[in-house]
Amino acid sequence: MSALRQVEEWDVAIGFVLISTAPAKEHDVYNDLLRVKGIVELHPLFGEYDLIAKVEAEDFNALGQLVVDQIRSVPGVIDTKTLTGIRF
């Protein structure tokens, strides 16, 4: 049995947002993002980006609005890169 969950039906748009924060703001941004509806997972990272968020929305337009309105607007967020999931 595979440890990976295979998505059979895509009833939501899925994306992964790489987030860069201002220096020493990682914890503040992390705590603010925990309250954002649509973020289903949030993890700190080492390296070029400070956090990665798995996001879900009803469609890709709503996913884009979530990133712009609720993630990029958080104080301390200085850059994001969004990777969207596709169906094979």
ROBAVEX-557939 format. One record per atom (N, C-alpha, C, O): residue number from 1; residue in three letters; atom name; x, y, z. Coordinates in nm, 4 decimals. Example, Ala and Ser with C-alpha at 12.3 -4.5 7.8 and 13.67 -1.06 7.14 Angstrom:
<atoms>
@pos:1, code:Ala, site:N, x:1.3190, y:-0.5690, z:0.7800;
@pos:1, code:Ala, site:CA, x:1.2300, y:-0.4500, z:0.7800;
@pos:1, code:Ala, site:C, x:1.3200, y:-0.3300, z:0.7800;
@pos:1, code:Ala, site:O, x:1.4236, y:-0.3319, z:0.8465;
@pos:2, code:Ser, site:N, x:1.2850, y:-0.2250, z:0.7080;
@pos:2, code:Ser, site:CA, x:1.3670, y:-0.1060, z:0.7140;
@pos:2, code:Ser, site:C, x:1.2900, y:0.0030, z:0.7870;
@pos:2, code:Ser, site:O, x:1.3409, y:0.1138, z:0.8039;
</atoms>
This chain:
<atoms>
@pos:1, code:Met, site:N, x:0.0838, y:-0.1175, z:0.0000;
@pos:1, code:Met, site:CA, x:0.0000, y:0.0000, z:0.0000;
@pos:1, code:Met, site:C, x:0.0890, y:0.1247, z:0.0000;
@pos:1, code:Met, site:O, x:0.1827, y:0.1352, z:0.0791;
@pos:2, code:Ser, site:N, x:0.0590, y:0.2166, z:-0.0875;
@pos:2, code:Ser, site:CA, x:0.1380, y:0.3388, z:-0.0995;
@pos:2, code:Ser, site:C, x:0.1102, y:0.4334, z:0.0157;
@pos:2, code:Ser, site:O, x:-0.0034, y:0.4452, z:0.0617;
@pos:3, code:Ala, site:N, x:0.2150, y:0.5008, z:0.0623;
@pos:3, code:Ala, site:CA, x:0.1990, y:0.6002, z:0.1673;
@pos:3, code:Ala, site:C, x:0.1444, y:0.7302, z:0.1104;
@pos:3, code:Ala, site:O, x:0.0990, y:0.8157, z:0.1865;
@pos:4, code:Leu, site:N, x:0.1476, y:0.7476, z:-0.0213;
@pos:4, code:Leu, site:CA, x:0.0973, y:0.8685, z:-0.0841;
@pos:4, code:Leu, site:C, x:-0.0513, y:0.8572, z:-0.1090;
@pos:4, code:Leu, site:O, x:-0.1007, y:0.7530, z:-0.1520;
@pos:5, code:Arg, site:N, x:-0.1217, y:0.9645, z:-0.0820;
@pos:5, code:Arg, site:CA, x:-0.2655, y:0.9681, z:-0.1081;
@pos:5, code:Arg, site:C, x:-0.2869, y:1.0133, z:-0.2515;
@pos:5, code:Arg, site:O, x:-0.2418, y:1.1214, z:-0.2895;
@pos:6, code:Gln, site:N, x:-0.3544, y:0.9329, z:-0.3309;
@pos:6, code:Gln, site:CA, x:-0.3808, y:0.9686, z:-0.4691;
@pos:6, code:Gln, site:C, x:-0.5126, y:1.0444, z:-0.4757;
@pos:6, code:Gln, site:O, x:-0.6128, y:1.0025, z:-0.4177;
@pos:7, code:Val, site:N, x:-0.5111, y:1.1552, z:-0.5465;
@pos:7, code:Val, site:CA, x:-0.6313, y:1.2363, z:-0.5604;
@pos:7, code:Val, site:C, x:-0.7132, y:1.1786, z:-0.6751;
@pos:7, code:Val, site:O, x:-0.6704, y:1.1803, z:-0.7905;
@pos:8, code:Glu, site:N, x:-0.8299, y:1.1281, z:-0.6425;
@pos:8, code:Glu, site:CA, x:-0.9165, y:1.0688, z:-0.7440;
@pos:8, code:Glu, site:C, x:-1.0034, y:1.1750, z:-0.8108;
@pos:8, code:Glu, site:O, x:-1.0196, y:1.1746, z:-0.9328;
@pos:9, code:Glu, site:N, x:-1.0589, y:1.2652, z:-0.7315;
@pos:9, code:Glu, site:CA, x:-1.1448, y:1.3685, z:-0.7852;
@pos:9, code:Glu, site:C, x:-1.0936, y:1.5028, z:-0.7401;
@pos:9, code:Glu, site:O, x:-1.0581, y:1.5209, z:-0.6236;
@pos:10, code:Trp, site:N, x:-1.0896, y:1.5957, z:-0.8307;
@pos:10, code:Trp, site:CA, x:-1.0416, y:1.7297, z:-0.7986;
@pos:10, code:Trp, site:C, x:-1.1622, y:1.8203, z:-0.7825;
@pos:10, code:Trp, site:O, x:-1.2066, y:1.8844, z:-0.8778;
@pos:11, code:Asp, site:N, x:-1.2143, y:1.8247, z:-0.6620;
@pos:11, code:Asp, site:CA, x:-1.3252, y:1.9146, z:-0.6360;
@pos:11, code:Asp, site:C, x:-1.2763, y:2.0463, z:-0.5780;
@pos:11, code:Asp, site:O, x:-1.3564, y:2.1348, z:-0.5479;
@pos:12, code:Val, site:N, x:-1.1450, y:2.0596, z:-0.5621;
@pos:12, code:Val, site:CA, x:-1.0840, y:2.1838, z:-0.5148;
@pos:12, code:Val, site:C, x:-0.9551, y:2.2095, z:-0.5926;
@pos:12, code:Val, site:O, x:-0.8958, y:2.1181, z:-0.6499;
@pos:13, code:Ala, site:N, x:-0.9136, y:2.3353, z:-0.5932;
@pos:13, code:Ala, site:CA, x:-0.7827, y:2.3706, z:-0.6483;
@pos:13, code:Ala, site:C, x:-0.6811, y:2.3601, z:-0.5359;
@pos:13, code:Ala, site:O, x:-0.7068, y:2.4053, z:-0.4243;
@pos:14, code:Ile, site:N, x:-0.5663, y:2.3009, z:-0.5644;
@pos:14, code:Ile, site:CA, x:-0.4620, y:2.2803, z:-0.4651;
@pos:14, code:Ile, site:C, x:-0.3368, y:2.3549, z:-0.5090;
@pos:14, code:Ile, site:O, x:-0.2997, y:2.3533, z:-0.6264;
@pos:15, code:Gly, site:N, x:-0.2724, y:2.4202, z:-0.4129;
@pos:15, code:Gly, site:CA, x:-0.1478, y:2.4890, z:-0.4415;
@pos:15, code:Gly, site:C, x:-0.0529, y:2.4800, z:-0.3237;
@pos:15, code:Gly, site:O, x:-0.0928, y:2.4500, z:-0.2112;
@pos:16, code:Phe, site:N, x:0.0723, y:2.5064, z:-0.3518;
@pos:16, code:Phe, site:CA, x:0.1758, y:2.5120, z:-0.2490;
@pos:16, code:Phe, site:C, x:0.2404, y:2.6491, z:-0.2605;
@pos:16, code:Phe, site:O, x:0.2858, y:2.6886, z:-0.3679;
@pos:17, code:Val, site:N, x:0.2441, y:2.7217, z:-0.1487;
@pos:17, code:Val, site:CA, x:0.2956, y:2.8580, z:-0.1494;
@pos:17, code:Val, site:C, x:0.4259, y:2.8614, z:-0.0698;
@pos:17, code:Val, site:O, x:0.4274, y:2.8333, z:0.0501;
@pos:18, code:Leu, site:N, x:0.5338, y:2.8957, z:-0.1373;
@pos:18, code:Leu, site:CA, x:0.6631, y:2.9170, z:-0.0727;
@pos:18, code:Leu, site:C, x:0.6659, y:3.0624, z:-0.0269;
@pos:18, code:Leu, site:O, x:0.6372, y:3.1531, z:-0.1049;
@pos:19, code:Ile, site:N, x:0.7004, y:3.0840, z:0.0987;
@pos:19, code:Ile, site:CA, x:0.6880, y:3.2169, z:0.1592;
@pos:19, code:Ile, site:C, x:0.8214, y:3.2611, z:0.2168;
@pos:19, code:Ile, site:O, x:0.8840, y:3.1891, z:0.2946;
@pos:20, code:Ser, site:N, x:0.8642, y:3.3814, z:0.1772;
@pos:20, code:Ser, site:CA, x:0.9820, y:3.4450, z:0.2375;
@pos:20, code:Ser, site:C, x:0.9331, y:3.5522, z:0.3337;
@pos:20, code:Ser, site:O, x:0.8402, y:3.6272, z:0.3036;
@pos:21, code:Thr, site:N, x:0.9969, y:3.5582, z:0.4492;
@pos:21, code:Thr, site:CA, x:0.9580, y:3.6569, z:0.5498;
@pos:21, code:Thr, site:C, x:1.0720, y:3.7555, z:0.5744;
@pos:21, code:Thr, site:O, x:1.1871, y:3.7306, z:0.5383;
@pos:22, code:Ala, site:N, x:1.0377, y:3.8662, z:0.6355;
@pos:22, code:Ala, site:CA, x:1.1393, y:3.9612, z:0.6794;
@pos:22, code:Ala, site:C, x:1.2225, y:3.8943, z:0.7890;
@pos:22, code:Ala, site:O, x:1.1725, y:3.8073, z:0.8602;
@pos:23, code:Pro, site:N, x:1.3475, y:3.9339, z:0.8027;
@pos:23, code:Pro, site:CA, x:1.4320, y:3.8742, z:0.9069;
@pos:23, code:Pro, site:C, x:1.3678, y:3.8839, z:1.0451;
@pos:23, code:Pro, site:O, x:1.3154, y:3.9884, z:1.0836;
@pos:24, code:Ala, site:N, x:1.3731, y:3.7735, z:1.1183;
@pos:24, code:Ala, site:CA, x:1.3218, y:3.7613, z:1.2552;
@pos:24, code:Ala, site:C, x:1.1691, y:3.7713, z:1.2640;
@pos:24, code:Ala, site:O, x:1.1156, y:3.7907, z:1.3731;
@pos:25, code:Lys, site:N, x:1.0979, y:3.7584, z:1.1512;
@pos:25, code:Lys, site:CA, x:0.9514, y:3.7636, z:1.1518;
@pos:25, code:Lys, site:C, x:0.8873, y:3.6278, z:1.1238;
@pos:25, code:Lys, site:O, x:0.7653, y:3.6183, z:1.1106;
@pos:26, code:Glu, site:N, x:0.9694, y:3.5225, z:1.1147;
@pos:26, code:Glu, site:CA, x:0.9180, y:3.3902, z:1.0795;
@pos:26, code:Glu, site:C, x:0.8071, y:3.3443, z:1.1746;
@pos:26, code:Glu, site:O, x:0.7024, y:3.2973, z:1.1301;
@pos:27, code:His, site:N, x:0.8302, y:3.3580, z:1.3051;
@pos:27, code:His, site:CA, x:0.7316, y:3.3115, z:1.4031;
@pos:27, code:His, site:C, x:0.6021, y:3.3921, z:1.3965;
@pos:27, code:His, site:O, x:0.4931, y:3.3354, z:1.4048;
@pos:28, code:Asp, site:N, x:0.6135, y:3.5239, z:1.3815;
@pos:28, code:Asp, site:CA, x:0.4942, y:3.6081, z:1.3725;
@pos:28, code:Asp, site:C, x:0.4114, y:3.5736, z:1.2493;
@pos:28, code:Asp, site:O, x:0.2894, y:3.5597, z:1.2575;
@pos:29, code:Val, site:N, x:0.4783, y:3.5600, z:1.1356;
@pos:29, code:Val, site:CA, x:0.4079, y:3.5254, z:1.0123;
@pos:29, code:Val, site:C, x:0.3440, y:3.3872, z:1.0252;
@pos:29, code:Val, site:O, x:0.2284, y:3.3686, z:0.9872;
@pos:30, code:Tyr, site:N, x:0.4174, y:3.2917, z:1.0779;
@pos:30, code:Tyr, site:CA, x:0.3654, y:3.1566, z:1.0972;
@pos:30, code:Tyr, site:C, x:0.2368, y:3.1602, z:1.1806;
@pos:30, code:Tyr, site:O, x:0.1363, y:3.1002, z:1.1426;
@pos:31, code:Asn, site:N, x:0.2403, y:3.2303, z:1.2934;
@pos:31, code:Asn, site:CA, x:0.1232, y:3.2374, z:1.3814;
@pos:31, code:Asn, site:C, x:0.0055, y:3.3071, z:1.3144;
@pos:31, code:Asn, site:O, x:-0.1090, y:3.2663, z:1.3336;
@pos:32, code:Asp, site:N, x:0.0315, y:3.4114, z:1.2364;
@pos:32, code:Asp, site:CA, x:-0.0766, y:3.4787, z:1.1634;
@pos:32, code:Asp, site:C, x:-0.1371, y:3.3870, z:1.0575;
@pos:32, code:Asp, site:O, x:-0.2590, y:3.3838, z:1.0405;
@pos:33, code:Leu, site:N, x:-0.0531, y:3.3130, z:0.9868;
@pos:33, code:Leu, site:CA, x:-0.1019, y:3.2259, z:0.8797;
@pos:33, code:Leu, site:C, x:-0.1803, y:3.1058, z:0.9326;
@pos:33, code:Leu, site:O, x:-0.2632, y:3.0505, z:0.8603;
@pos:34, code:Leu, site:N, x:-0.1563, y:3.0652, z:1.0552;
@pos:34, code:Leu, site:CA, x:-0.2330, y:2.9543, z:1.1128;
@pos:34, code:Leu, site:C, x:-0.3824, y:2.9860, z:1.1176;
@pos:34, code:Leu, site:O, x:-0.4645, y:2.8945, z:1.1229;
@pos:35, code:Arg, site:N, x:-0.4182, y:3.1129, z:1.1160;
@pos:35, code:Arg, site:CA, x:-0.5585, y:3.1541, z:1.1249;
@pos:35, code:Arg, site:C, x:-0.6245, y:3.1760, z:0.9883;
@pos:35, code:Arg, site:O, x:-0.7422, y:3.2112, z:0.9815;
@pos:36, code:Val, site:N, x:-0.5500, y:3.1556, z:0.8810;
@pos:36, code:Val, site:CA, x:-0.6038, y:3.1811, z:0.7472;
@pos:36, code:Val, site:C, x:-0.6825, y:3.0603, z:0.6984;
@pos:36, code:Val, site:O, x:-0.6289, y:2.9501, z:0.6860;
@pos:37, code:Lys, site:N, x:-0.8113, y:3.0829, z:0.6708;
@pos:37, code:Lys, site:CA, x:-0.8958, y:2.9770, z:0.6154;
@pos:37, code:Lys, site:C, x:-0.8474, y:2.9462, z:0.4737;
@pos:37, code:Lys, site:O, x:-0.8263, y:3.0376, z:0.3941;
@pos:38, code:Gly, site:N, x:-0.8304, y:2.8217, z:0.4431;
@pos:38, code:Gly, site:CA, x:-0.7811, y:2.7805, z:0.3120;
@pos:38, code:Gly, site:C, x:-0.6402, y:2.7249, z:0.3177;
@pos:38, code:Gly, site:O, x:-0.5984, y:2.6517, z:0.2280;
@pos:39, code:Ile, site:N, x:-0.5661, y:2.7593, z:0.4234;
@pos:39, code:Ile, site:CA, x:-0.4364, y:2.6962, z:0.4450;
@pos:39, code:Ile, site:C, x:-0.4620, y:2.5663, z:0.5209;
@pos:39, code:Ile, site:O, x:-0.5097, y:2.5683, z:0.6344;
@pos:40, code:Val, site:N, x:-0.4300, y:2.4534, z:0.4576;
@pos:40, code:Val, site:CA, x:-0.4584, y:2.3237, z:0.5194;
@pos:40, code:Val, site:C, x:-0.3344, y:2.2616, z:0.5829;
@pos:40, code:Val, site:O, x:-0.3459, y:2.1711, z:0.6656;
@pos:41, code:Glu, site:N, x:-0.2159, y:2.3095, z:0.5448;
@pos:41, code:Glu, site:CA, x:-0.0905, y:2.2685, z:0.6076;
@pos:41, code:Glu, site:C, x:0.0043, y:2.3868, z:0.6040;
@pos:41, code:Glu, site:O, x:0.0022, y:2.4666, z:0.5103;
@pos:42, code:Leu, site:N, x:0.0880, y:2.3978, z:0.7073;
@pos:42, code:Leu, site:CA, x:0.1860, y:2.5053, z:0.7141;
@pos:42, code:Leu, site:C, x:0.3106, y:2.4512, z:0.7827;
@pos:42, code:Leu, site:O, x:0.3030, y:2.3954, z:0.8921;
@pos:43, code:His, site:N, x:0.4268, y:2.4683, z:0.7168;
@pos:43, code:His, site:CA, x:0.5506, y:2.4123, z:0.7695;
@pos:43, code:His, site:C, x:0.6646, y:2.5128, z:0.7573;
@pos:43, code:His, site:O, x:0.6768, y:2.5798, z:0.6548;
@pos:44, code:Pro, site:N, x:0.7484, y:2.5242, z:0.8606;
@pos:44, code:Pro, site:CA, x:0.8695, y:2.6056, z:0.8493;
@pos:44, code:Pro, site:C, x:0.9737, y:2.5323, z:0.7643;
@pos:44, code:Pro, site:O, x:0.9754, y:2.4094, z:0.7584;
@pos:45, code:Leu, site:N, x:1.0600, y:2.6099, z:0.6988;
@pos:45, code:Leu, site:CA, x:1.1638, y:2.5548, z:0.6125;
@pos:45, code:Leu, site:C, x:1.2986, y:2.6171, z:0.6461;
@pos:45, code:Leu, site:O, x:1.3056, y:2.7240, z:0.7066;
@pos:46, code:Phe, site:N, x:1.4045, y:2.5495, z:0.6064;
@pos:46, code:Phe, site:CA, x:1.5386, y:2.6067, z:0.6043;
@pos:46, code:Phe, site:C, x:1.5720, y:2.6341, z:0.4590;
@pos:46, code:Phe, site:O, x:1.5319, y:2.5580, z:0.3710;
@pos:47, code:Gly, site:N, x:1.6447, y:2.7413, z:0.4326;
@pos:47, code:Gly, site:CA, x:1.6872, y:2.7683, z:0.2965;
@pos:47, code:Gly, site:C, x:1.6322, y:2.8983, z:0.2443;
@pos:47, code:Gly, site:O, x:1.6083, y:2.9921, z:0.3204;
@pos:48, code:Glu, site:N, x:1.6121, y:2.9039, z:0.1134;
@pos:48, code:Glu, site:CA, x:1.5706, y:3.0266, z:0.0455;
@pos:48, code:Glu, site:C, x:1.4347, y:3.0775, z:0.0940;
@pos:48, code:Glu, site:O, x:1.4126, y:3.1982, z:0.1028;
@pos:49, code:Tyr, site:N, x:1.3444, y:2.9851, z:0.1253;
@pos:49, code:Tyr, site:CA, x:1.2107, y:3.0217, z:0.1738;
@pos:49, code:Tyr, site:C, x:1.1992, y:2.9838, z:0.3203;
@pos:49, code:Tyr, site:O, x:1.2654, y:2.8912, z:0.3672;
@pos:50, code:Asp, site:N, x:1.1142, y:3.0566, z:0.3921;
@pos:50, code:Asp, site:CA, x:1.0992, y:3.0359, z:0.5354;
@pos:50, code:Asp, site:C, x:0.9828, y:2.9448, z:0.5721;
@pos:50, code:Asp, site:O, x:0.9875, y:2.8756, z:0.6739;
@pos:51, code:Leu, site:N, x:0.8778, y:2.9445, z:0.4891;
@pos:51, code:Leu, site:CA, x:0.7580, y:2.8657, z:0.5170;
@pos:51, code:Leu, site:C, x:0.7040, y:2.8075, z:0.3866;
@pos:51, code:Leu, site:O, x:0.7283, y:2.8606, z:0.2782;
@pos:52, code:Ile, site:N, x:0.6303, y:2.6972, z:0.3997;
@pos:52, code:Ile, site:CA, x:0.5533, y:2.6455, z:0.2867;
@pos:52, code:Ile, site:C, x:0.4124, y:2.6182, z:0.3370;
@pos:52, code:Ile, site:O, x:0.3928, y:2.5588, z:0.4430;
@pos:53, code:Ala, site:N, x:0.3148, y:2.6629, z:0.2587;
@pos:53, code:Ala, site:CA, x:0.1741, y:2.6423, z:0.2933;
@pos:53, code:Ala, site:C, x:0.1077, y:2.5619, z:0.1827;
@pos:53, code:Ala, site:O, x:0.1246, y:2.5914, z:0.0644;
@pos:54, code:Lys, site:N, x:0.0322, y:2.4603, z:0.2222;
@pos:54, code:Lys, site:CA, x:-0.0538, y:2.3913, z:0.1272;
@pos:54, code:Lys, site:C, x:-0.1892, y:2.4598, z:0.1374;
@pos:54, code:Lys, site:O, x:-0.2455, y:2.4722, z:0.2461;
@pos:55, code:Val, site:N, x:-0.2409, y:2.5040, z:0.0235;
@pos:55, code:Val, site:CA, x:-0.3670, y:2.5771, z:0.0222;
@pos:55, code:Val, site:C, x:-0.4685, y:2.5059, z:-0.0667;
@pos:55, code:Val, site:O, x:-0.4335, y:2.4395, z:-0.1643;
@pos:56, code:Glu, site:N, x:-0.5946, y:2.5219, z:-0.0298;
@pos:56, code:Glu, site:CA, x:-0.7045, y:2.4672, z:-0.1087;
@pos:56, code:Glu, site:C, x:-0.8109, y:2.5748, z:-0.1237;
@pos:56, code:Glu, site:O, x:-0.8388, y:2.6503, z:-0.0305;
@pos:57, code:Ala, site:N, x:-0.8702, y:2.5804, z:-0.2435;
@pos:57, code:Ala, site:CA, x:-0.9773, y:2.6750, z:-0.2717;
@pos:57, code:Ala, site:C, x:-1.0722, y:2.6102, z:-0.3722;
@pos:57, code:Ala, site:O, x:-1.0410, y:2.5061, z:-0.4300;
@pos:58, code:Glu, site:N, x:-1.1877, y:2.6721, z:-0.3922;
@pos:58, code:Glu, site:CA, x:-1.2876, y:2.6110, z:-0.4798;
@pos:58, code:Glu, site:C, x:-1.2443, y:2.6065, z:-0.6262;
@pos:58, code:Glu, site:O, x:-1.2867, y:2.5180, z:-0.7005;
@pos:59, code:Asp, site:N, x:-1.1598, y:2.7015, z:-0.6684;
@pos:59, code:Asp, site:CA, x:-1.1054, y:2.7017, z:-0.8045;
@pos:59, code:Asp, site:C, x:-0.9759, y:2.7826, z:-0.8036;
@pos:59, code:Asp, site:O, x:-0.9378, y:2.8386, z:-0.7008;
@pos:60, code:Phe, site:N, x:-0.9086, y:2.7886, z:-0.9185;
@pos:60, code:Phe, site:CA, x:-0.7789, y:2.8554, z:-0.9222;
@pos:60, code:Phe, site:C, x:-0.7899, y:3.0071, z:-0.9090;
@pos:60, code:Phe, site:O, x:-0.6960, y:3.0717, z:-0.8623;
@pos:61, code:Asn, site:N, x:-0.9031, y:3.0649, z:-0.9493;
@pos:61, code:Asn, site:CA, x:-0.9220, y:3.2080, z:-0.9254;
@pos:61, code:Asn, site:C, x:-0.9298, y:3.2361, z:-0.7761;
@pos:61, code:Asn, site:O, x:-0.8676, y:3.3304, z:-0.7272;
@pos:62, code:Ala, site:N, x:-1.0052, y:3.1556, z:-0.7042;
@pos:62, code:Ala, site:CA, x:-1.0171, y:3.1722, z:-0.5591;
@pos:62, code:Ala, site:C, x:-0.8828, y:3.1458, z:-0.4913;
@pos:62, code:Ala, site:O, x:-0.8493, y:3.2107, z:-0.3922;
@pos:63, code:Leu, site:N, x:-0.8061, y:3.0511, z:-0.5440;
@pos:63, code:Leu, site:CA, x:-0.6738, y:3.0224, z:-0.4884;
@pos:63, code:Leu, site:C, x:-0.5828, y:3.1448, z:-0.5041;
@pos:63, code:Leu, site:O, x:-0.5099, y:3.1803, z:-0.4115;
@pos:64, code:Gly, site:N, x:-0.5871, y:3.2081, z:-0.6199;
@pos:64, code:Gly, site:CA, x:-0.5081, y:3.3288, z:-0.6423;
@pos:64, code:Gly, site:C, x:-0.5487, y:3.4410, z:-0.5484;
@pos:64, code:Gly, site:O, x:-0.4632, y:3.5124, z:-0.4960;
@pos:65, code:Gln, site:N, x:-0.6781, y:3.4570, z:-0.5271;
@pos:65, code:Gln, site:CA, x:-0.7269, y:3.5597, z:-0.4336;
@pos:65, code:Gln, site:C, x:-0.6813, y:3.5305, z:-0.2915;
@pos:65, code:Gln, site:O, x:-0.6457, y:3.6224, z:-0.2178;
@pos:66, code:Leu, site:N, x:-0.6821, y:3.4041, z:-0.2528;
@pos:66, code:Leu, site:CA, x:-0.6350, y:3.3647, z:-0.1198;
@pos:66, code:Leu, site:C, x:-0.4888, y:3.4054, z:-0.1006;
@pos:66, code:Leu, site:O, x:-0.4518, y:3.4602, z:0.0033;
@pos:67, code:Val, site:N, x:-0.4073, y:3.3781, z:-0.2007;
@pos:67, code:Val, site:CA, x:-0.2648, y:3.4115, z:-0.1908;
@pos:67, code:Val, site:C, x:-0.2454, y:3.5625, z:-0.1820;
@pos:67, code:Val, site:O, x:-0.1717, y:3.6111, z:-0.0962;
@pos:68, code:Val, site:N, x:-0.3109, y:3.6358, z:-0.2697;
@pos:68, code:Val, site:CA, x:-0.2913, y:3.7812, z:-0.2739;
@pos:68, code:Val, site:C, x:-0.3525, y:3.8500, z:-0.1524;
@pos:68, code:Val, site:O, x:-0.2873, y:3.9324, z:-0.0884;
@pos:69, code:Asp, site:N, x:-0.4764, y:3.8169, z:-0.1205;
@pos:69, code:Asp, site:CA, x:-0.5497, y:3.8902, z:-0.0166;
@pos:69, code:Asp, site:C, x:-0.5169, y:3.8466, z:0.1257;
@pos:69, code:Asp, site:O, x:-0.5215, y:3.9280, z:0.2180;
@pos:70, code:Gln, site:N, x:-0.4837, y:3.7184, z:0.1445;
@pos:70, code:Gln, site:CA, x:-0.4702, y:3.6698, z:0.2818;
@pos:70, code:Gln, site:C, x:-0.3307, y:3.6227, z:0.3192;
@pos:70, code:Gln, site:O, x:-0.2990, y:3.6142, z:0.4379;
@pos:71, code:Ile, site:N, x:-0.2480, y:3.5925, z:0.2229;
@pos:71, code:Ile, site:CA, x:-0.1116, y:3.5489, z:0.2554;
@pos:71, code:Ile, site:C, x:-0.0130, y:3.6628, z:0.2314;
@pos:71, code:Ile, site:O, x:0.0640, y:3.6980, z:0.3207;
@pos:72, code:Arg, site:N, x:-0.0150, y:3.7197, z:0.1130;
@pos:72, code:Arg, site:CA, x:0.0816, y:3.8267, z:0.0818;
@pos:72, code:Arg, site:C, x:0.0581, y:3.9526, z:0.1643;
@pos:72, code:Arg, site:O, x:0.1489, y:4.0344, z:0.1795;
@pos:73, code:Ser, site:N, x:-0.0624, y:3.9689, z:0.2175;
@pos:73, code:Ser, site:CA, x:-0.0938, y:4.0891, z:0.2957;
@pos:73, code:Ser, site:C, x:-0.0532, y:4.0776, z:0.4427;
@pos:73, code:Ser, site:O, x:-0.0628, y:4.1755, z:0.5166;
@pos:74, code:Val, site:N, x:-0.0086, y:3.9613, z:0.4856;
@pos:74, code:Val, site:CA, x:0.0331, y:3.9435, z:0.6254;
@pos:74, code:Val, site:C, x:0.1607, y:4.0238, z:0.6503;
@pos:74, code:Val, site:O, x:0.2568, y:4.0117, z:0.5744;
@pos:75, code:Pro, site:N, x:0.1628, y:4.1055, z:0.7557;
@pos:75, code:Pro, site:CA, x:0.2847, y:4.1807, z:0.7870;
@pos:75, code:Pro, site:C, x:0.4039, y:4.0862, z:0.8066;
@pos:75, code:Pro, site:O, x:0.3952, y:3.9878, z:0.8800;
@pos:76, code:Gly, site:N, x:0.5145, y:4.1177, z:0.7401;
@pos:76, code:Gly, site:CA, x:0.6336, y:4.0349, z:0.7492;
@pos:76, code:Gly, site:C, x:0.6547, y:3.9443, z:0.6297;
@pos:76, code:Gly, site:O, x:0.7649, y:3.8929, z:0.6105;
@pos:77, code:Val, site:N, x:0.5510, y:3.9233, z:0.5481;
@pos:77, code:Val, site:CA, x:0.5676, y:3.8454, z:0.4246;
@pos:77, code:Val, site:C, x:0.6297, y:3.9379, z:0.3207;
@pos:77, code:Val, site:O, x:0.5748, y:4.0440, z:0.2909;
@pos:78, code:Ile, site:N, x:0.7444, y:3.8976, z:0.2653;
@pos:78, code:Ile, site:CA, x:0.8099, y:3.9838, z:0.1663;
@pos:78, code:Ile, site:C, x:0.8044, y:3.9259, z:0.0249;
@pos:78, code:Ile, site:O, x:0.8218, y:3.9997, z:-0.0720;
@pos:79, code:Asp, site:N, x:0.7804, y:3.7947, z:0.0112;
@pos:79, code:Asp, site:CA, x:0.7728, y:3.7354, z:-0.1216;
@pos:79, code:Asp, site:C, x:0.7042, y:3.6001, z:-0.1122;
@pos:79, code:Asp, site:O, x:0.7134, y:3.5310, z:-0.0107;
@pos:80, code:Thr, site:N, x:0.6349, y:3.5633, z:-0.2200;
@pos:80, code:Thr, site:CA, x:0.5756, y:3.4297, z:-0.2297;
@pos:80, code:Thr, site:C, x:0.5994, y:3.3742, z:-0.3688;
@pos:80, code:Thr, site:O, x:0.6186, y:3.4484, z:-0.4652;
@pos:81, code:Lys, site:N, x:0.5976, y:3.2431, z:-0.3769;
@pos:81, code:Lys, site:CA, x:0.5985, y:3.1723, z:-0.5052;
@pos:81, code:Lys, site:C, x:0.4934, y:3.0633, z:-0.4921;
@pos:81, code:Lys, site:O, x:0.4993, y:2.9808, z:-0.4009;
@pos:82, code:Thr, site:N, x:0.3975, y:3.0632, z:-0.5833;
@pos:82, code:Thr, site:CA, x:0.2875, y:2.9676, z:-0.5763;
@pos:82, code:Thr, site:C, x:0.3034, y:2.8611, z:-0.6837;
@pos:82, code:Thr, site:O, x:0.3219, y:2.8918, z:-0.8015;
@pos:83, code:Leu, site:N, x:0.2958, y:2.7364, z:-0.6415;
@pos:83, code:Leu, site:CA, x:0.2999, y:2.6213, z:-0.7308;
@pos:83, code:Leu, site:C, x:0.1619, y:2.5581, z:-0.7279;
@pos:83, code:Leu, site:O, x:0.1124, y:2.5242, z:-0.6204;
@pos:84, code:Thr, site:N, x:0.0991, y:2.5416, z:-0.8425;
@pos:84, code:Thr, site:CA, x:-0.0352, y:2.4850, z:-0.8450;
@pos:84, code:Thr, site:C, x:-0.0307, y:2.3392, z:-0.8867;
@pos:84, code:Thr, site:O, x:0.0500, y:2.2982, z:-0.9702;
@pos:85, code:Gly, site:N, x:-0.1185, y:2.2634, z:-0.8269;
@pos:85, code:Gly, site:CA, x:-0.1287, y:2.1219, z:-0.8593;
@pos:85, code:Gly, site:C, x:-0.2083, y:2.1014, z:-0.9868;
@pos:85, code:Gly, site:O, x:-0.2964, y:2.1808, z:-1.0197;
@pos:86, code:Ile, site:N, x:-0.1766, y:1.9943, z:-1.0582;
@pos:86, code:Ile, site:CA, x:-0.2509, y:1.9574, z:-1.1778;
@pos:86, code:Ile, site:C, x:-0.2923, y:1.8112, z:-1.1657;
@pos:86, code:Ile, site:O, x:-0.2398, y:1.7373, z:-1.0824;
@pos:87, code:Arg, site:N, x:-0.3846, y:1.7715, z:-1.2477;
@pos:87, code:Arg, site:CA, x:-0.4294, y:1.6326, z:-1.2475;
@pos:87, code:Arg, site:C, x:-0.3641, y:1.5593, z:-1.3629;
@pos:87, code:Arg, site:O, x:-0.3636, y:1.6080, z:-1.4760;
@pos:88, code:Phe, site:N, x:-0.3084, y:1.4405, z:-1.3340;
@pos:88, code:Phe, site:CA, x:-0.2513, y:1.3555, z:-1.4382;
@pos:88, code:Phe, site:C, x:-0.3581, y:1.2685, z:-1.4969;
@pos:88, code:Phe, site:O, x:-0.3305, y:1.1890, z:-1.5867;
</atoms>
